[in-house]
Amino acid sequence: MLEAIAIGFSIALILGTILSFVGFMRYINHKEKQILAQYRAENKESKR
């Protein structure tokens, strides 16, 4: 009984870590795109 709980907990921990990592990477990717778009917009304004 205790072993099953430990195994389930470790699996949940690993899955949670992977999901949070994926979410974090997606968030960073989204932020990078926002910053790049803003940077490009500023560059266009300064060239005029």
C-alpha distance matrix in Angstrom:
0.0 3.8 5.5 5.3 6.5 8.8 10.1 10.8 12.4 14.5 15.6 16.6 18.4 20.3 21.3 22.5 24.5 26.1 27.0 28.4 30.4 31.8 32.7 34.4 36.3 37.5 38.6 40.5 42.1 43.2 44.6 46.5 48.1 49.2 50.7 52.4 53.9 55.2 56.6 58.4 59.8 61.1 62.6 64.5 65.9 67.1 68.8 71.0
3.8 0.0 3.8 5.5 5.2 6.2 8.7 9.9 10.5 12.4 14.3 15.3 16.4 18.5 20.0 20.8 22.5 24.5 25.6 26.7 28.5 30.3 31.2 32.5 34.6 36.0 36.9 38.6 40.5 41.7 42.9 44.6 46.5 47.6 48.8 50.6 52.3 53.4 54.7 56.7 58.2 59.3 60.7 62.8 64.2 65.2 67.0 69.3
5.5 3.8 0.0 3.8 5.4 5.0 6.1 8.5 9.7 10.5 12.2 14.1 15.1 16.5 18.2 19.7 21.0 22.6 24.1 25.5 26.9 28.6 29.9 31.2 33.0 34.5 35.8 37.3 38.9 40.4 41.7 43.2 45.1 46.4 47.6 49.2 51.0 52.3 53.4 55.2 56.9 58.1 59.4 61.4 63.0 63.9 65.5 67.9
5.3 5.5 3.8 0.0 3.8 5.4 5.1 6.0 8.4 9.9 10.5 12.1 14.0 15.4 16.4 18.0 19.8 21.1 22.2 24.0 25.6 26.9 28.1 29.8 31.6 32.8 34.1 35.9 37.3 38.6 40.2 41.8 43.4 44.7 46.2 47.7 49.3 50.7 52.0 53.7 55.3 56.6 58.0 59.8 61.4 62.6 64.2 66.4
6.5 5.2 5.4 3.8 0.0 3.8 5.5 5.1 6.0 8.6 9.9 10.4 12.0 14.2 15.2 16.1 18.1 19.9 20.7 22.0 24.0 25.6 26.4 27.9 30.0 31.2 32.2 34.1 35.8 36.9 38.2 40.1 41.8 42.8 44.2 46.0 47.5 48.7 50.1 52.0 53.4 54.7 56.2 58.1 59.5 60.7 62.4 64.6
8.8 6.2 5.0 5.4 3.8 0.0 3.8 5.5 5.1 6.2 8.6 9.8 10.4 12.3 14.2 15.1 16.4 18.4 19.8 20.8 22.4 24.3 25.4 26.6 28.5 30.1 31.1 32.7 34.5 35.9 37.0 38.6 40.6 41.8 42.9 44.6 46.4 47.6 48.7 50.7 52.3 53.4 54.8 56.8 58.3 59.2 61.0 63.3
10.1 8.7 6.1 5.1 5.5 3.8 0.0 3.8 5.4 5.2 6.2 8.6 9.8 10.6 12.2 14.0 15.3 16.6 18.2 19.8 21.1 22.6 24.1 25.6 27.1 28.6 30.0 31.6 33.0 34.5 36.0 37.4 39.2 40.6 41.9 43.3 45.1 46.5 47.6 49.4 51.1 52.4 53.6 55.6 57.2 58.2 59.7 62.1
10.8 9.9 8.5 6.0 5.1 5.5 3.8 0.0 3.8 5.5 5.2 6.1 8.5 10.0 10.5 12.0 14.1 15.4 16.2 18.0 19.8 21.0 22.1 23.9 25.7 26.8 28.1 30.0 31.4 32.6 34.2 35.9 37.4 38.7 40.2 41.8 43.3 44.7 46.1 47.7 49.3 50.7 52.1 53.9 55.4 56.7 58.2 60.4
12.4 10.5 9.7 8.4 6.0 5.1 5.4 3.8 0.0 3.8 5.5 5.1 6.1 8.7 9.9 10.3 12.1 14.2 15.1 16.2 18.1 19.9 20.7 22.0 24.2 25.5 26.4 28.2 30.0 31.2 32.4 34.2 36.0 37.1 38.4 40.1 41.8 42.9 44.2 46.2 47.7 48.8 50.3 52.3 53.7 54.8 56.5 58.8
14.5 12.4 10.5 9.9 8.6 6.2 5.2 5.5 3.8 0.0 3.8 5.4 4.9 6.2 8.6 9.7 10.5 12.3 14.1 15.2 16.4 18.3 19.8 20.8 22.5 24.3 25.5 26.8 28.5 30.1 31.3 32.7 34.7 36.1 37.1 38.7 40.6 41.9 42.9 44.8 46.5 47.6 48.9 51.0 52.5 53.4 55.0 57.5
15.6 14.3 12.2 10.5 9.9 8.6 6.2 5.2 5.5 3.8 0.0 3.8 5.4 5.2 6.1 8.4 9.8 10.6 12.1 14.1 15.3 16.5 18.1 19.7 21.1 22.5 24.1 25.7 26.9 28.5 30.1 31.5 33.1 34.6 36.0 37.3 39.0 40.6 41.7 43.3 45.1 46.5 47.7 49.5 51.3 52.3 53.8 56.1
16.6 15.3 14.1 12.1 10.4 9.8 8.6 6.1 5.1 5.4 3.8 0.0 3.8 5.5 5.1 5.9 8.5 9.9 10.3 11.9 14.0 15.2 16.1 17.9 19.8 20.9 22.0 24.0 25.5 26.6 28.1 29.9 31.4 32.6 34.2 35.8 37.3 38.6 40.0 41.7 43.2 44.6 46.0 47.9 49.4 50.6 52.2 54.4
18.4 16.4 15.1 14.0 12.0 10.4 9.8 8.5 6.1 4.9 5.4 3.8 0.0 3.8 5.5 5.1 6.1 8.7 9.9 10.5 12.1 14.2 15.2 16.2 18.3 19.9 20.8 22.3 24.2 25.5 26.6 28.3 30.2 31.4 32.5 34.3 36.1 37.2 38.4 40.3 41.9 43.0 44.4 46.5 47.9 48.9 50.6 53.0
20.3 18.5 16.5 15.4 14.2 12.3 10.6 10.0 8.7 6.2 5.2 5.5 3.8 0.0 3.8 5.4 5.1 6.2 8.6 10.0 10.6 12.3 14.2 15.2 16.5 18.4 19.9 21.1 22.5 24.3 25.7 26.9 28.7 30.3 31.4 32.8 34.7 36.2 37.1 38.8 40.7 41.9 43.0 45.1 46.8 47.7 49.2 51.6
21.3 20.0 18.2 16.4 15.2 14.2 12.2 10.5 9.9 8.6 6.1 5.1 5.5 3.8 0.0 3.8 5.4 5.1 6.1 8.5 9.8 10.5 12.1 14.0 15.3 16.5 18.1 19.9 21.0 22.4 24.2 25.6 27.1 28.6 30.1 31.4 33.0 34.6 35.9 37.4 39.1 40.6 41.8 43.5 45.3 46.5 47.9 50.2
22.5 20.8 19.7 18.0 16.1 15.1 14.0 12.0 10.3 9.7 8.4 5.9 5.1 5.4 3.8 0.0 3.8 5.5 5.1 6.0 8.4 9.9 10.4 11.9 14.1 15.2 16.2 18.1 19.8 20.9 22.2 24.0 25.7 26.8 28.2 29.9 31.5 32.7 34.1 35.9 37.4 38.7 40.2 42.0 43.5 44.7 46.4 48.6
24.5 22.5 21.0 19.8 18.1 16.4 15.3 14.1 12.1 10.5 9.8 8.5 6.1 5.1 5.4 3.8 0.0 3.8 5.5 5.2 6.1 8.6 9.9 10.4 12.2 14.2 15.2 16.4 18.2 19.8 20.9 22.3 24.3 25.7 26.7 28.3 30.2 31.4 32.4 34.3 36.1 37.2 38.4 40.5 42.1 43.0 44.6 47.0
26.1 24.5 22.6 21.1 19.9 18.4 16.6 15.4 14.2 12.3 10.6 9.9 8.7 6.2 5.1 5.5 3.8 0.0 3.8 5.5 5.1 6.1 8.6 9.8 10.6 12.3 14.1 15.3 16.4 18.3 19.9 20.9 22.6 24.4 25.6 26.8 28.6 30.3 31.2 32.8 34.7 36.1 37.1 39.0 40.8 41.8 43.2 45.6
27.0 25.6 24.1 22.2 20.7 19.8 18.2 16.2 15.1 14.1 12.1 10.3 9.9 8.6 6.1 5.1 5.5 3.8 0.0 3.8 5.4 5.1 6.1 8.5 9.9 10.6 12.2 14.2 15.2 16.4 18.3 19.8 21.2 22.6 24.3 25.6 27.1 28.6 30.0 31.5 33.1 34.6 36.0 37.7 39.3 40.6 42.1 44.3
28.4 26.7 25.5 24.0 22.0 20.8 19.8 18.0 16.2 15.2 14.1 11.9 10.5 10.0 8.5 6.0 5.2 5.5 3.8 0.0 3.8 5.5 5.0 6.0 8.6 9.8 10.3 12.2 14.1 15.1 16.3 18.1 19.9 20.9 22.3 24.0 25.7 26.8 28.1 30.0 31.5 32.7 34.2 36.1 37.6 38.7 40.4 42.6
30.4 28.5 26.9 25.6 24.0 22.4 21.1 19.8 18.1 16.4 15.3 14.0 12.1 10.6 9.8 8.4 6.1 5.1 5.4 3.8 0.0 3.8 5.4 5.0 6.2 8.6 9.8 10.5 12.2 14.1 15.2 16.3 18.4 20.0 20.9 22.3 24.3 25.6 26.5 28.4 30.2 31.3 32.5 34.6 36.2 37.1 38.6 41.1
31.8 30.3 28.6 26.9 25.6 24.3 22.6 21.0 19.9 18.3 16.5 15.2 14.2 12.3 10.5 9.9 8.6 6.1 5.1 5.5 3.8 0.0 3.8 5.4 5.1 6.2 8.6 9.9 10.5 12.3 14.2 15.2 16.6 18.5 19.9 21.0 22.6 24.4 25.5 26.9 28.7 30.3 31.3 33.1 34.9 36.1 37.4 39.7
32.7 31.2 29.9 28.1 26.4 25.4 24.1 22.1 20.7 19.8 18.1 16.1 15.2 14.2 12.1 10.4 9.9 8.6 6.1 5.0 5.4 3.8 0.0 3.8 5.5 5.1 6.1 8.7 9.8 10.5 12.3 14.2 15.4 16.6 18.3 19.9 21.2 22.6 24.2 25.8 27.2 28.7 30.2 31.8 33.4 34.7 36.3 38.4
34.4 32.5 31.2 29.8 27.9 26.6 25.6 23.9 22.0 20.8 19.7 17.9 16.2 15.2 14.0 11.9 10.4 9.8 8.5 6.0 5.0 5.4 3.8 0.0 3.8 5.4 5.0 6.2 8.6 9.8 10.5 12.2 14.3 15.4 16.4 18.2 20.0 21.1 22.2 24.2 25.8 26.9 28.3 30.3 31.8 32.8 34.5 36.8
36.3 34.6 33.0 31.6 30.0 28.5 27.1 25.7 24.2 22.5 21.1 19.8 18.3 16.5 15.3 14.1 12.2 10.6 9.9 8.6 6.2 5.1 5.5 3.8 0.0 3.8 5.4 5.1 6.1 8.5 9.8 10.4 12.3 14.3 15.2 16.2 18.3 19.9 20.7 22.3 24.3 25.6 26.5 28.5 30.3 31.3 32.7 35.1
37.5 36.0 34.5 32.8 31.2 30.1 28.6 26.8 25.5 24.3 22.5 20.9 19.9 18.4 16.5 15.2 14.2 12.3 10.6 9.8 8.6 6.2 5.1 5.4 3.8 0.0 3.8 5.5 5.0 6.1 8.6 9.8 10.6 12.4 14.2 15.2 16.6 18.4 19.8 21.1 22.7 24.4 25.6 27.2 29.0 30.4 31.7 33.8
38.6 36.9 35.8 34.1 32.2 31.1 30.0 28.1 26.4 25.5 24.1 22.0 20.8 19.9 18.1 16.2 15.2 14.1 12.2 10.3 9.8 8.6 6.1 5.0 5.4 3.8 0.0 3.8 5.4 5.1 6.2 8.6 10.0 10.7 12.3 14.2 15.5 16.6 18.2 20.0 21.3 22.6 24.3 26.0 27.4 28.7 30.4 32.5
40.5 38.6 37.3 35.9 34.1 32.7 31.6 30.0 28.2 26.8 25.7 24.0 22.3 21.1 19.9 18.1 16.4 15.3 14.2 12.2 10.5 9.9 8.7 6.2 5.1 5.5 3.8 0.0 3.8 5.4 5.0 6.0 8.6 9.8 10.4 12.0 14.1 15.2 16.1 18.1 19.8 20.8 22.1 24.2 25.7 26.7 28.3 30.7
42.1 40.5 38.9 37.3 35.8 34.5 33.0 31.4 30.0 28.5 26.9 25.5 24.2 22.5 21.0 19.8 18.2 16.4 15.2 14.1 12.2 10.5 9.8 8.6 6.1 5.0 5.4 3.8 0.0 3.8 5.5 5.1 6.3 8.7 9.9 10.5 12.3 14.3 15.2 16.4 18.4 20.0 20.9 22.6 24.6 25.7 26.9 29.2
43.2 41.7 40.4 38.6 36.9 35.9 34.5 32.6 31.2 30.1 28.5 26.6 25.5 24.3 22.4 20.9 19.8 18.3 16.4 15.1 14.1 12.3 10.5 9.8 8.5 6.1 5.1 5.4 3.8 0.0 3.8 5.5 5.2 6.4 8.8 10.0 10.7 12.5 14.3 15.5 16.7 18.6 20.0 21.4 23.0 24.6 26.1 28.0
44.6 42.9 41.7 40.2 38.2 37.0 36.0 34.2 32.4 31.3 30.1 28.1 26.6 25.7 24.2 22.2 20.9 19.9 18.3 16.3 15.2 14.2 12.3 10.5 9.8 8.6 6.2 5.0 5.5 3.8 0.0 3.8 5.4 5.0 6.2 8.5 9.9 10.6 12.1 14.2 15.4 16.5 18.2 20.1 21.3 22.6 24.4 26.5
46.5 44.6 43.2 41.8 40.1 38.6 37.4 35.9 34.2 32.7 31.5 29.9 28.3 26.9 25.6 24.0 22.3 20.9 19.8 18.1 16.3 15.2 14.2 12.2 10.4 9.8 8.6 6.0 5.1 5.5 3.8 0.0 3.8 5.4 5.1 6.0 8.5 9.8 10.3 12.1 14.1 15.2 16.2 18.3 20.0 20.9 22.4 24.8
48.1 46.5 45.1 43.4 41.8 40.6 39.2 37.4 36.0 34.7 33.1 31.4 30.2 28.7 27.1 25.7 24.3 22.6 21.2 19.9 18.4 16.6 15.4 14.3 12.3 10.6 10.0 8.6 6.3 5.2 5.4 3.8 0.0 3.8 5.5 5.0 6.0 8.5 9.7 10.4 12.2 14.2 15.1 16.5 18.5 20.0 21.1 23.2
49.2 47.6 46.4 44.7 42.8 41.8 40.6 38.7 37.1 36.1 34.6 32.6 31.4 30.3 28.6 26.8 25.7 24.4 22.6 20.9 20.0 18.5 16.6 15.4 14.3 12.4 10.7 9.8 8.7 6.4 5.0 5.4 3.8 0.0 3.8 5.5 5.2 6.2 8.6 10.0 10.6 12.4 14.2 15.6 16.8 18.5 20.2 22.0
50.7 48.8 47.6 46.2 44.2 42.9 41.9 40.2 38.4 37.1 36.0 34.2 32.5 31.4 30.1 28.2 26.7 25.6 24.3 22.3 20.9 19.9 18.3 16.4 15.2 14.2 12.3 10.4 9.9 8.8 6.2 5.1 5.5 3.8 0.0 3.8 5.5 5.1 6.0 8.6 9.8 10.5 12.2 14.3 15.4 16.5 18.4 20.5
52.4 50.6 49.2 47.7 46.0 44.6 43.3 41.8 40.1 38.7 37.3 35.8 34.3 32.8 31.4 29.9 28.3 26.8 25.6 24.0 22.3 21.0 19.9 18.2 16.2 15.2 14.2 12.0 10.5 10.0 8.5 6.0 5.0 5.5 3.8 0.0 3.8 5.4 5.0 6.1 8.6 9.8 10.4 12.3 14.3 15.3 16.5 18.9
53.9 52.3 51.0 49.3 47.5 46.4 45.1 43.3 41.8 40.6 39.0 37.3 36.1 34.7 33.0 31.5 30.2 28.6 27.1 25.7 24.3 22.6 21.2 20.0 18.3 16.6 15.5 14.1 12.3 10.7 9.9 8.5 6.0 5.2 5.5 3.8 0.0 3.8 5.4 5.2 6.2 8.7 9.9 10.7 12.6 14.4 15.6 17.3
55.2 53.4 52.3 50.7 48.7 47.6 46.5 44.7 42.9 41.9 40.6 38.6 37.2 36.2 34.6 32.7 31.4 30.3 28.6 26.8 25.6 24.4 22.6 21.1 19.9 18.4 16.6 15.2 14.3 12.5 10.6 9.8 8.5 6.2 5.1 5.4 3.8 0.0 3.8 5.5 5.1 6.2 8.6 10.0 10.8 12.5 14.5 16.1
56.6 54.7 53.4 52.0 50.1 48.7 47.6 46.1 44.2 42.9 41.7 40.0 38.4 37.1 35.9 34.1 32.4 31.2 30.0 28.1 26.5 25.5 24.2 22.2 20.7 19.8 18.2 16.1 15.2 14.3 12.1 10.3 9.7 8.6 6.0 5.0 5.4 3.8 0.0 3.8 5.4 5.1 6.2 8.7 10.0 10.6 12.4 14.8
58.4 56.7 55.2 53.7 52.0 50.7 49.4 47.7 46.2 44.8 43.3 41.7 40.3 38.8 37.4 35.9 34.3 32.8 31.5 30.0 28.4 26.9 25.8 24.2 22.3 21.1 20.0 18.1 16.4 15.5 14.2 12.1 10.4 10.0 8.6 6.1 5.2 5.5 3.8 0.0 3.8 5.4 5.0 6.2 8.7 9.9 10.7 12.9
59.8 58.2 56.9 55.3 53.4 52.3 51.1 49.3 47.7 46.5 45.1 43.2 41.9 40.7 39.1 37.4 36.1 34.7 33.1 31.5 30.2 28.7 27.2 25.8 24.3 22.7 21.3 19.8 18.4 16.7 15.4 14.1 12.2 10.6 9.8 8.6 6.2 5.1 5.4 3.8 0.0 3.8 5.4 5.2 6.4 8.9 10.2 11.4
61.1 59.3 58.1 56.6 54.7 53.4 52.4 50.7 48.8 47.6 46.5 44.6 43.0 41.9 40.6 38.7 37.2 36.1 34.6 32.7 31.3 30.3 28.7 26.9 25.6 24.4 22.6 20.8 20.0 18.6 16.5 15.2 14.2 12.4 10.5 9.8 8.7 6.2 5.1 5.4 3.8 0.0 3.8 5.5 5.2 6.3 8.8 10.4
62.6 60.7 59.4 58.0 56.2 54.8 53.6 52.1 50.3 48.9 47.7 46.0 44.4 43.0 41.8 40.2 38.4 37.1 36.0 34.2 32.5 31.3 30.2 28.3 26.5 25.6 24.3 22.1 20.9 20.0 18.2 16.2 15.1 14.2 12.2 10.4 9.9 8.6 6.2 5.0 5.4 3.8 0.0 3.8 5.4 5.2 6.2 8.9
64.5 62.8 61.4 59.8 58.1 56.8 55.6 53.9 52.3 51.0 49.5 47.9 46.5 45.1 43.5 42.0 40.5 39.0 37.7 36.1 34.6 33.1 31.8 30.3 28.5 27.2 26.0 24.2 22.6 21.4 20.1 18.3 16.5 15.6 14.3 12.3 10.7 10.0 8.7 6.2 5.2 5.5 3.8 0.0 3.8 5.6 5.3 6.7
65.9 64.2 63.0 61.4 59.5 58.3 57.2 55.4 53.7 52.5 51.3 49.4 47.9 46.8 45.3 43.5 42.1 40.8 39.3 37.6 36.2 34.9 33.4 31.8 30.3 29.0 27.4 25.7 24.6 23.0 21.3 20.0 18.5 16.8 15.4 14.3 12.6 10.8 10.0 8.7 6.4 5.2 5.4 3.8 0.0 3.8 5.6 5.6
67.1 65.2 63.9 62.6 60.7 59.2 58.2 56.7 54.8 53.4 52.3 50.6 48.9 47.7 46.5 44.7 43.0 41.8 40.6 38.7 37.1 36.1 34.7 32.8 31.3 30.4 28.7 26.7 25.7 24.6 22.6 20.9 20.0 18.5 16.5 15.3 14.4 12.5 10.6 9.9 8.9 6.3 5.2 5.6 3.8 0.0 3.8 5.5
68.8 67.0 65.5 64.2 62.4 61.0 59.7 58.2 56.5 55.0 53.8 52.2 50.6 49.2 47.9 46.4 44.6 43.2 42.1 40.4 38.6 37.4 36.3 34.5 32.7 31.7 30.4 28.3 26.9 26.1 24.4 22.4 21.1 20.2 18.4 16.5 15.6 14.5 12.4 10.7 10.2 8.8 6.2 5.3 5.6 3.8 0.0 3.8
71.0 69.3 67.9 66.4 64.6 63.3 62.1 60.4 58.8 57.5 56.1 54.4 53.0 51.6 50.2 48.6 47.0 45.6 44.3 42.6 41.1 39.7 38.4 36.8 35.1 33.8 32.5 30.7 29.2 28.0 26.5 24.8 23.2 22.0 20.5 18.9 17.3 16.1 14.8 12.9 11.4 10.4 8.9 6.7 5.6 5.5 3.8 0.0
